[in-house]
Amino acid sequence: MELKWLKDFIALSENGSFSKAADARFVTQPAFSRRIRSLENWLGIALVNRDTLPTTLTEAGTDFVDEARRLINDITDVRHRLQQRKNPHSLIFLAQHSTAVSFFPGWIQTLSPLIGDALVKLVPGNIHHLNESFLAGSGDFLLAFASQAFDSPQMKRKSQSIQVGRDRLIPVSAPDEFGAPIHTFAEGKTCRLLAFPEEIYLGGLVKRSAISAIPSHFRYEVVCENEMAEGLKAMATQGFGATWLPSSLIKQELEEKRLVELDEALPRIDLRILLYRNRHTAKPEVERFWQYLCELYGQQ
């Protein structure tokens, strides 16, 4: 039996359909259905009525919901206690790649007097893996851009959050010899675009909020995809194409004119940076750090 099967089953009980639950668990519906079937095979009993619409649980499935939650909590608590024994005086931050590079270093430096001799551990990753890891108790804090991915009932039960910063996605390109963008959206010209993959948070956000707003008579071609903002920045500064990047990540490049902003008419996207805290941690340094941040940012 795998822990993710139990989490899948809880998602199904909360969302009421295979498609919605699969979306909440960031897997395809066929893969999600196979995992629910694997759980049923392991238990030796049907948990779901597959002949009804909307999806309903069997009597055994309804009874198993609380048991599944208890098992998840017990396994997570054991893992968390063992991790605390391994890292007794530490602050473990899980962070989206972009926030880990552009925001975290300067932010944590300003808070260093509070940290004292605690070990700061930073674990970067993509939003889907971070969500899974954080809910499994793998970190004390999660630093990420505000996203619906973190609005699940399970996340709300297990965490608290405060806003610790802001950022903005802006369209940029390397400049030509006259200081104008090499790559831009213009009549009769195809703009070379560097993009985050659509399936990751920033990629989907840029697609929905920026690229979809570009007038249809402007043509563009995605010539490179990279889920790492640092990778897109490196290619943009080399003149490979235009891209939307967090302003905090390219502050120096803009000041040094190695990157320039595109037309002001193009959309900019405001971002909120949130810090999530695991409600169930017993580490005193985590509690002290959190209370200080709540006072600092005027939030609870």
C-alpha positions as CSV (number, residue, x, y, z in Angstrom):
1,M,0.0,0.0,0.0
2,E,1.3,3.5,-0.9
3,L,0.6,6.7,1.1
4,K,-0.4,8.5,-2.1
5,W,-3.3,6.0,-2.6
6,L,-4.7,7.1,0.7
7,K,-4.3,10.8,-0.2
8,D,-6.0,10.1,-3.6
9,F,-8.9,8.5,-1.8
10,I,-9.3,11.5,0.5
11,A,-9.2,13.8,-2.5
12,L,-11.9,11.8,-4.2
13,S,-14.1,11.9,-1.0
14,E,-13.7,15.7,-0.8
15,N,-14.1,16.5,-4.5
16,G,-16.9,14.1,-5.4
17,S,-15.6,13.2,-8.9
18,F,-12.6,11.4,-10.4
19,S,-11.8,14.4,-12.7
20,K,-11.8,17.0,-10.0
21,A,-9.9,14.8,-7.6
22,A,-7.3,14.0,-10.3
23,D,-6.8,17.8,-10.9
24,A,-6.4,18.4,-7.1
25,R,-3.8,15.7,-7.0
26,F,-2.0,16.9,-10.2
27,V,-2.3,13.6,-12.0
28,T,-4.2,12.5,-15.1
29,Q,-7.6,11.0,-14.6
30,P,-6.6,7.5,-15.9
31,A,-3.6,7.4,-13.5
32,F,-5.7,8.6,-10.6
33,S,-8.3,5.9,-11.4
34,R,-5.6,3.2,-11.4
35,R,-4.4,4.3,-8.1
36,I,-7.9,4.2,-6.5
37,R,-8.3,0.7,-8.0
38,S,-4.9,-0.3,-6.5
39,L,-6.1,0.8,-3.1
40,E,-9.3,-1.2,-3.4
41,N,-7.3,-4.3,-4.6
42,W,-5.0,-4.0,-1.6
43,L,-7.9,-3.6,0.8
44,G,-9.9,-6.3,-0.9
45,I,-13.1,-4.3,-1.1
46,A,-14.8,-1.7,-3.3
47,L,-14.7,1.8,-2.0
48,V,-16.4,3.6,-4.9
49,N,-19.7,3.2,-6.7
50,R,-18.6,3.5,-10.3
51,D,-22.1,3.0,-11.8
52,T,-23.5,6.2,-10.3
53,L,-23.2,9.9,-11.4
54,P,-22.1,11.8,-9.5
55,T,-19.5,9.5,-8.0
56,T,-20.4,8.1,-4.6
57,L,-18.6,6.0,-2.1
58,T,-19.7,2.6,-1.0
59,E,-20.7,2.0,2.6
60,A,-17.2,0.6,3.2
61,G,-15.7,3.6,1.4
62,T,-17.6,6.1,3.6
63,D,-16.5,4.2,6.7
64,F,-12.9,4.2,5.5
65,V,-12.6,8.0,5.0
66,D,-11.8,8.7,8.7
67,E,-9.6,5.7,8.9
68,A,-7.6,6.9,5.8
69,R,-7.2,10.3,7.4
70,R,-6.0,8.8,10.6
71,L,-3.5,6.6,8.8
72,I,-2.2,9.6,6.8
73,N,-1.8,11.7,10.0
74,D,-0.1,8.8,11.9
75,I,2.4,8.2,9.1
76,T,3.1,11.9,8.7
77,D,3.6,12.4,12.4
78,V,6.1,9.5,12.6
79,R,8.0,10.9,9.7
80,H,8.0,14.4,11.2
81,R,9.2,13.2,14.6
82,L,12.1,11.3,13.0
83,Q,13.0,14.4,10.9
84,Q,13.0,16.5,14.0
85,R,15.4,14.1,15.6
86,K,17.7,14.3,12.6
87,N,17.4,18.2,12.4
88,P,16.6,19.3,15.9
89,H,17.7,22.9,15.5
90,S,16.8,23.8,12.0
91,L,14.3,25.8,9.8
92,I,13.5,23.8,6.7
93,F,12.1,25.9,3.8
94,L,10.5,24.3,0.7
95,A,10.4,27.0,-2.1
96,Q,9.4,27.3,-5.7
97,H,12.5,27.6,-7.9
98,S,11.8,31.3,-8.8
99,T,11.3,32.4,-5.1
100,A,14.2,30.3,-4.0
101,V,16.5,32.3,-6.4
102,S,15.0,35.8,-6.5
103,F,13.4,36.3,-3.2
104,F,14.6,34.0,-0.5
105,P,18.3,35.0,-0.2
106,G,17.7,38.7,0.5
107,W,14.6,38.0,2.6
108,I,16.3,35.5,4.9
109,Q,19.3,37.7,5.3
110,T,17.1,40.5,6.8
111,L,15.8,38.0,9.3
112,S,19.1,36.5,10.3
113,P,19.2,38.0,13.8
114,L,16.1,36.0,14.7
115,I,17.5,32.7,13.3
116,G,20.4,32.5,15.7
117,D,22.3,29.3,15.5
118,A,19.5,27.3,13.8
119,L,20.5,25.6,10.5
120,V,18.6,27.0,7.5
121,K,17.8,24.4,4.9
122,L,16.3,25.4,1.5
123,V,14.8,22.8,-0.7
124,P,13.7,24.2,-4.1
125,G,11.2,22.5,-6.4
126,N,8.2,22.9,-8.6
127,I,4.8,23.7,-7.2
128,H,3.2,20.2,-7.6
129,H,6.1,18.4,-5.9
130,L,6.3,21.0,-3.1
131,N,2.7,20.7,-2.3
132,E,3.0,17.0,-1.9
133,S,6.2,17.2,0.1
134,F,4.8,19.9,2.4
135,L,1.6,18.1,3.2
136,A,3.7,15.0,3.9
137,G,5.6,16.9,6.6
138,S,8.9,17.3,4.7
139,G,9.4,20.9,5.6
140,D,8.6,23.5,8.3
141,F,7.7,26.2,5.8
142,L,6.7,26.5,2.2
143,L,7.6,29.7,0.2
144,A,5.6,30.1,-3.0
145,F,3.6,32.5,-5.2
146,A,-0.1,32.6,-4.2
147,S,-1.8,29.9,-6.2
148,Q,-5.1,27.8,-6.2
149,A,-2.8,24.8,-6.0
150,F,-2.5,25.5,-2.3
151,D,-6.2,26.1,-1.6
152,S,-7.1,22.5,-1.0
153,P,-9.1,21.6,2.1
154,Q,-6.2,19.4,3.3
155,M,-3.8,22.3,2.9
156,K,-6.1,24.7,4.8
157,R,-6.3,22.1,7.7
158,K,-2.6,21.5,7.9
159,S,-1.2,25.0,7.4
160,Q,-1.3,28.7,8.1
161,S,-0.1,31.4,5.7
162,I,1.0,35.0,5.6
163,Q,2.1,37.3,2.8
164,V,5.8,38.1,3.0
165,G,6.4,39.8,-0.3
166,R,5.4,40.8,-3.8
167,D,6.8,40.4,-7.3
168,R,5.8,41.1,-10.8
169,L,6.2,39.2,-14.1
170,I,7.4,41.6,-16.8
171,P,8.1,41.1,-20.5
172,V,11.8,41.6,-21.4
173,S,14.3,41.1,-24.2
174,A,18.0,41.7,-24.8
175,P,18.5,45.2,-26.4
176,D,19.9,46.0,-29.8
177,E,22.7,48.5,-30.3
178,F,20.2,51.4,-29.9
179,G,18.8,50.1,-26.7
180,A,15.5,48.9,-28.2
181,P,14.3,45.3,-27.6
182,I,15.6,42.8,-30.1
183,H,12.5,40.7,-29.8
184,T,9.0,42.3,-29.6
185,F,5.5,42.1,-30.8
186,A,5.1,44.1,-34.0
187,E,3.1,44.1,-37.3
188,G,4.6,41.7,-39.9
189,K,7.1,40.3,-37.4
190,T,7.1,37.0,-35.5
191,C,8.3,37.4,-32.0
192,R,10.6,34.6,-30.7
193,L,9.3,33.7,-27.2
194,L,11.0,31.9,-24.3
195,A,8.4,30.4,-22.0
196,F,7.7,28.4,-18.9
197,P,5.9,25.2,-19.7
198,E,2.1,25.6,-19.5
199,E,1.8,22.8,-17.0
200,I,3.8,24.7,-14.3
201,Y,2.2,27.5,-12.4
202,L,4.1,30.5,-13.9
203,G,3.7,29.1,-17.4
204,G,-0.1,28.7,-17.1
205,L,-0.3,32.2,-15.5
206,V,1.6,33.9,-18.3
207,K,-0.4,32.0,-20.9
208,R,-3.8,33.0,-19.4
209,S,-3.0,36.6,-18.2
210,A,-0.4,37.8,-20.7
211,I,-0.1,35.9,-24.0
212,S,-3.8,35.4,-24.4
213,A,-4.3,39.2,-24.1
214,I,-1.9,39.9,-27.0
215,P,-3.8,41.1,-30.1
216,S,-4.4,38.3,-32.7
217,H,-2.6,40.2,-35.5
218,F,0.7,39.9,-33.6
219,R,2.5,36.6,-34.3
220,Y,4.8,34.8,-32.0
221,E,6.7,31.5,-31.9
222,V,7.7,29.7,-28.7
223,V,11.3,28.7,-29.4
224,C,12.4,27.4,-26.0
225,E,10.7,26.1,-22.8
226,N,12.3,25.9,-19.4
227,E,10.7,25.6,-16.0
228,M,13.6,27.3,-14.4
229,A,13.4,31.1,-14.4
230,E,17.2,31.4,-14.2
231,G,17.4,29.4,-17.4
232,L,15.0,31.7,-19.3
233,K,16.9,34.7,-18.0
234,A,20.2,33.3,-19.3
235,M,18.8,32.7,-22.8
236,A,17.0,36.1,-22.8
237,T,20.3,38.0,-22.0
238,Q,22.0,36.1,-24.8
239,G,19.3,37.5,-27.2
240,F,17.6,34.2,-27.9
241,G,14.1,35.6,-27.4
242,A,11.6,37.6,-25.3
243,T,10.1,36.3,-22.1
244,W,8.1,37.2,-18.9
245,L,10.3,37.0,-15.8
246,P,9.9,38.0,-12.1
247,S,11.2,41.6,-11.8
248,S,13.2,40.7,-8.6
249,L,15.2,38.1,-10.6
250,I,16.3,40.6,-13.3
251,K,16.8,43.8,-11.3
252,Q,20.6,43.9,-12.0
253,E,20.2,43.0,-15.7
254,L,17.7,45.8,-16.1
255,E,19.9,48.3,-14.3
256,E,22.9,47.3,-16.5
257,K,20.7,47.4,-19.7
258,R,21.5,43.8,-20.5
259,L,17.7,43.3,-20.6
260,V,15.0,45.9,-21.4
261,E,11.3,45.9,-21.0
262,L,9.0,45.4,-23.9
263,D,6.2,47.8,-24.9
264,E,4.3,49.2,-21.8
265,A,1.0,48.1,-23.5
266,L,1.9,44.4,-22.9
267,P,0.5,42.9,-19.7
268,R,2.4,42.8,-16.5
269,I,1.3,40.2,-13.9
270,D,1.4,41.0,-10.1
271,L,2.4,38.2,-7.8
272,R,1.9,37.7,-4.1
273,I,4.6,35.7,-2.2
274,L,3.2,33.6,0.7
275,L,4.9,31.7,3.4
276,Y,3.0,28.6,4.7
277,R,3.7,27.1,8.1
278,N,3.0,23.5,9.1
279,R,0.5,23.8,12.0
280,H,1.7,20.6,13.6
281,T,5.4,21.2,14.0
282,A,6.7,21.0,17.6
283,K,10.0,22.7,17.0
284,P,10.3,25.8,19.3
285,E,12.5,27.6,16.8
286,V,9.8,27.3,14.1
287,E,7.1,28.6,16.5
288,R,9.3,31.6,17.5
289,F,10.1,32.4,13.9
290,W,6.5,32.2,12.9
291,Q,5.3,34.5,15.7
292,Y,7.9,37.0,14.8
293,L,6.8,37.1,11.2
294,C,3.2,37.5,12.2
295,E,4.1,40.5,14.2
296,L,6.4,41.9,11.5
297,Y,3.8,41.6,8.7
298,G,0.8,42.4,10.9
299,Q,-0.9,39.1,10.1
300,Q,-2.1,36.1,12.0
